[in-house]
């Protein structure tokens, strides 16, 4: 039986402001707040809310038959928290249906998996904690930034404890193989790989409203019939895209949401189900290991990382940024950490691309790749100065980590001793209270004993007097 795995990515680009060379050392705030708020507000109104409402209606109409998966970058969540909390509330409402799975991904939507394993591990854990905080789910499947994957990355992800990972069903990797099977990682057999069907995904996210496309107009029954027509043994159809495709890349006027709403009924008629990534990893048997020695992604025709690292400017910016990665991690300064997340975001490097692309690059404030590079490097220069100013650059990373570990251990020891002192003080207070109570009880008893003999003596004297009187009277008589 065939099953569709429908997944949407939610990530929000954080726009940098115009930053001059002479701002270095004097201005440590790098962001265009007006543009960021304007951008996310527009996307929320035109895409996120209408799309999420449509998906919720689909779940209500079809029960647990229809299922969908999401991943949210930590940077994206932070922007939603500030400017569009209603999106997070709607996602929580979707989560309450029990038909939604949330996946892991790097917090910054950056490229740390290519160069810094410790940073990648830490980012993913933070994003997982964010998903658990909002939705009560700790992700079991990981989706790397832009579906970036290689054998080495797969091994790392497996060691991090994930069951599965999403990546691209690129032709140069698959060869004659089909993306409609479940595979395993070459170096980590326990890690399942779900491969995106490029054509079926892009027909919706890139071509749906293109009147010059040979497949236009695309109807839900036609789309499902193509899936039903696949060979019987090809059971898994992975349709992955950005959520903003529904409303931004494909305007609502194209009836994209009506197309989606019709999919479940058409699929049910063909005995095709919907599954989450974890369900596929648990219920479908993998057919083979996938060998991916070189890094792939879902961007551009090459399906590699050249969109971010394809020219000397991009590589220089990338290498300079990650030259302080370990120092940032070791220092663990809150403000530095936040800027680190934002400066890692992959769009900062994509703005510098000189490649021709099928999907145009919106460079925002930048007039050219060189303009994007210059602005970013000015900001990066100030950021690196701030990182180095935290601790003397005469101390290398190993020495710094040892020093900070010692300081942390001493702090932990002091905290532990403070807790012990507090515990002992409480114990002393309790003993003193009990002692006071005991002293009061003793005093009461002593007072009682002193009073009791006097009363007895008085009684005896009274008794004696009473006993003598009759004798006196008798003698008189």
Helices and strands as residue ranges (DSSP letters): E 3-10, G 21-23, H 33-43, I 44-48, H 49-62, G 63-65, E 68-72, H 74-83, H 85-95, E 100-103, G 112-114, H 117-135, E 141-143, G 145-147, H 151-159, E 164-168, H 171-174, E 182-185, E 192-196, H 198-205, H 220-228, E 236-242, G 243-245, G 252-254, H 256-269, E 273-274, H 277-283, E 288-290, H 306-309, H 312-322, H 325-331, H 334-344, H 347-350, H 369-390, H 397-476
